[in-house]
Amino acid sequence: MNPDVGVVVIGRNEGDRLRKCLESVLSRTSAVVYVDSGSSDGSVAMARSLGAEVVELNQETPFTAARARNEGFARLEDRAPDLRYVQFVDGDCEVVDGWIETARAALEAEVDLAIACGRRRERYPDRSIYNRMADIEWSTPVGRARYCGGDALMRIAAFRNVGGYNPTLIAGEEPDLCVRLRRQGWAIVRLDAEMTLHDMGMTRFGQWWRRAVRSGHAYAEGAALHGRSPERHWVRQSLSIWTWGLILPLVALGLAWPTRGLSLLLLLAYAVTAFRGSRSDRARGLAPRYAAAYGMFCALGKFPQLVGQCKYLANRALGRRDGLIEYKGAVTAHTGR
């Protein structure tokens, strides 16, 4: 057991994925809080039956993962005020044996580290091409990093220092937190260690599209919040989305008549960029077929990301906030093991 480590799990209708998640952390610490965002599948009762503290979010305030984590952390501090570290984990993830101990040792060894994260793997990468693409996406370099994802062990003093997550963000809340931490002199590390098994449950193109829309929204909002800082947070990514998602197609199609169709050759740039990306992925050991697919999806993803950017800008102009952009598939109801 880890007496100075607490865990905050967030979820909404995660089915048996939540059971696996909670069982993987309840054996590591007695300070576990599950935050539920309006589930209708018995998640709350199941979490309580396993021994987790449960927070049910008030449904009158819009749900966000950031809000859920903040409220879970607040309950965790009320329950165990002497904790030094908190492991945040999404309810569709199982924490790997030994991860919390490995991450805690890393934070103990380097006093400037605020966050330790590791390798998130997809539990069923062969069930769909979308699951496989997510598994590749999460294979990022080890060492000092700029950002973390939703699964990470954090130093509580650092988390408090910057006021936790921004609860209004519907996506991109982890990079936003990391930007604010790094401004205060804290660092993030990605360890060469297994961290979590994630169950994406993505089998349809529409789910992939909505997930990409969400990432485009996150890039737009991140650039709006921190794009004027010296690091130009997510400005380059947003410009790339507009270039590939709108400007290049408009130029190619708009000049097709006066150029007798020659301008349409500009559209070959998508194939070129996909090929270059796949060649780079093959160089780092990815199987050729997966490297080719990942390059193609990266190029195609600019279009739903553009939709996400437009959604953010439209809502900002109208003075309103977008709701959650959900993409997950249905899960199995709680019926025991």
N, C-alpha and C positions, 0 to 999 in steps of 0.2 A: 504494500500500500504506500501511497505518497501523501503524507499528512499535510504538506504545504502546497499541494496542487488541487485545484478544483476544475470542474468540467461544466461547460455550458453547451447543451445540444439544442438545436432549433429544428423545427419541422412542421410539416402540414400534410396530412394524409400520406404518410410514408409507408404505411402498412408494415409488413414484416421487416422491411429495411430498418425501421426504427428500433425494433426489438434487438436486432443484431448490433446496432450502434450502442444502445444502452448497455447491453450485456458486456460489450467490449471495454467499457469505461468503469462500470460499477465494480469490477474486480480490481481496479487500479486505485480508486479513491472513494471515500464515502460521501464526498461533497459533489454531488451531481445534480444539476438543474436542467430540466427539460422545459423549453418554451414552445408552446403550441399556438399556431396561427390559424385558429378556426377549423381544426380538423373535424371530419364527420365520420371517421372510420374507427373510432375507439382508441385512438392514440393516447388520449389523456388517461383513461382508465388503465390501459396497459402499462404506461410509464409509472403510474403510482403503484401498480401491483409489483413492479420490479424493484421499487424502493427509491425511485428518483423523486426529488422535489419538483413540483410542476407549477409553471406559470402559464395561465391562460390569458392571452392578450385581449384587451378590450377591443371589440370589433368596431367601435365608433371611430377609432383612429386608424388610418390606413396601415396595412401590414407592410413591413419591410424587414429584410433579414437583419439590417443594421439595428432597427428598433428592437427586434427580438433578442439580439445578442446583448444589447445594453440592458434591457430589462432582466434578462437572465443573470447578467453579471451583478446587477444591483441586488437581486435576491441571494446570489451566492455570497456576496459580501455580508449581507445581513445574517446569513446562516453561519458563515465561517470567516470572521473578520481578520484572522491571522494568516490567511493564505498569501503566498508570494507569487504563485503562477496560476494562470488559467488556460486551459485547453478549450478552444472553440472548435466545434465540429458540427457539420451538417448532419441531419438525421438520416440521410441516405448513404452515410459512410460508416464503415467499421474501423475503429482504431486498431492498428496492428500491435501485437504484443511487443513490448519493449520500447515502443516509440516514446511514450511520455518520459520514461527514464532517460533515454538518449537525448531528447530535446532539453530536459531539465539540466542535465550535465553540461550541455553546451552553453546554456544561459548562465549557469553557475561559473563557468570557466572564463567568460568574457563579460565584464560588467557593463559594456556599452551596448550589448545586445538586448533589444526589446522583444524580438520575435524569432522563433526557430520554426521552420517548416521543413518538410521532407518530400518524399515521393508519394503522390497520390496516384493510385492505379485504378483503372476501370476493372470491376469484378468480372464482367462478361464482355470483353472486347470483341469477341467473335459473333455475338448475337446480332449485330448490325454494323454497317459501315460508319454510322454516326457515333456509336460507342467507341469504335476503333479510333476515329478522328479525335475524340476527346482524350483518349489515353495518350495519343501522340502529343496533343496540345499541352498536356501536363508534364511532359518530359523536358524540364527546363534545367539549365546549368546549375551545378552546385557551387557553393561559396557565397560571398556577400551578394545580396540581391536588393533590388529596388522595391519589390512588392512581394506580398504573400497572397494566398487564396483564403477561402473560408475556413480551412482546417489549419490551425497553427497553435503553438504554445506561446503564450505571451507573459512577459513580466508585468505584474499588476501595477507596480509603481509607474512604469512607462505608459501603460494603458490609461491610468488615471491622469497622468501628466498632460495628455492631449485631449482629455474629455471623452474618451471612447469613440465609438463610431458616430458618423453623421446619420441620425435616424431618418432623415428625409430622403436619402438616396435609395432608389429602387434597384440599383446595380452599381458595381464599381466601388462599393464601400470599403473594401480592403485596401486597394491602392490609395484611396483618399486618406485612410488612416495612416498608411505607410509614408505618404508625402509629409503629413504633419509630424510624424515621429522623427523622420530624418531631418526635418528643419530644427528640431530640438536636440539634435546630436545623437539620437539613437540609431541603431543599425539593425538590419534584418539579415538572417543567414538561411540559406537553403542547404540542408544537410544531405549527405549521401546515405540516406537511410529510408527504409520503408515507413510510411506514415499512416495512410488510410487506404481502404478498399472502397471504391465508390460504385454505386449501382445507378447508372444513368437512366436505364429504362427507356432509351430513345430508339424508336423503330420506324418513325415516319419522317418524310422530308419536311412536313409542316412543323414538326417539333424542332428540327434543326434550324429552320428559317426563323422561328420565333426566338430561339436562343441567340441567333446572330443579330436579330433586331435589338434584343436587349443589350448586346455588347456595343452596338452602334450608339444606343442611347447613353450607355455608360461613358463611352469615349467623348461624346458631346458634352455631357455634364461635367466630366472631369476636366476637360479643357476650359470650360467656362469658369470653373472654380479656381483652377491652379495654372491655367495656360499662360498667364502673364508673369509667372515666377521664372527665375533663371533657367530651370530645367525644362520649361515649356511643356508641362505635363499634358500628354496626349494630344498636343497640337499636331504633331507630325502624323499621327494615326488618323486624326480627323481629316486632315488635308488629303491624305491618301484615299480615304473613303470617298470624298467628294470628287477627286480626280478620276478614280477608276469606276465609281458608281454612277457618275453623272456627266462630268465634263468630257471624258474621252468618247463615250457613246454619242453624246450630242454633236461633237465635232465630226465624228465619222459619218453619222447619218445626215447631219445638216449640210455637209459638203458633198454628199454623194452625187447630187444632180450636176452641180457645176464641174465636178472632177470626173464625171462619167463613171462613177463607182470606184475610182481609185482610192478615195478616202476610206472606203470600207476595209482596206488593208490594215488600217490602224487597229482594227479589232483583233488582229493577230497578236497584238501586244498581250492579250490575256493568256494566250497559249504560251507565249514566250516567258511571261512571269511565272506561270504555273510550272513550266519546265525548269526554270532556274531554281525555283523553290524546291522542287523534287530532287534536283541534282544535289543541292545542299543537304537535304535530308538523307539521301543515300550515302553521302560522304560521312555522316555521323552514325551510320550503321543501320538505317531503316531499310526494311525490305523494299525492293523497287516498286511493287504494286501499291504498297501503302504510301510510299513517298509520292508516287504519281497522284494518288487519290487526295492526299493532303494538300499538295500543290494546287490541284483543281478546286478543292473546297475553299482554300484561302482566297483564290481569285474570285470564285463565285460569291463568296461571303460579302464582298463589297456592296452588293445590291441590297440585301436585307439590312446590312449595317447602315446604309444610306437612309433606309426607311426609319431606323431608330434615331438617327441624327435629326431627321425632319420632324419626327414625333416630339423630340425634346424641344426643338426650336419653336414649333407651333404652340406647344403648351406654355413655353416661356413667354411668347408674345401675347398669349391670351390670359396670362397670369394664373395658370392652374398647373397642378402637378399630375403626372401620369401615374396610373396604378401599376401593380406588379405585372410583369410580362412573364407568364408561366408557360412552361413548355413540356413538363414531365408527363409521362403516360400514367395510366391507371395502375394501382398496385393492389396486392392481395390484402384483403381485410384481415384483422387479427383473429385468428382461430386457434391460437396456441402454436406449438412447435410443428 
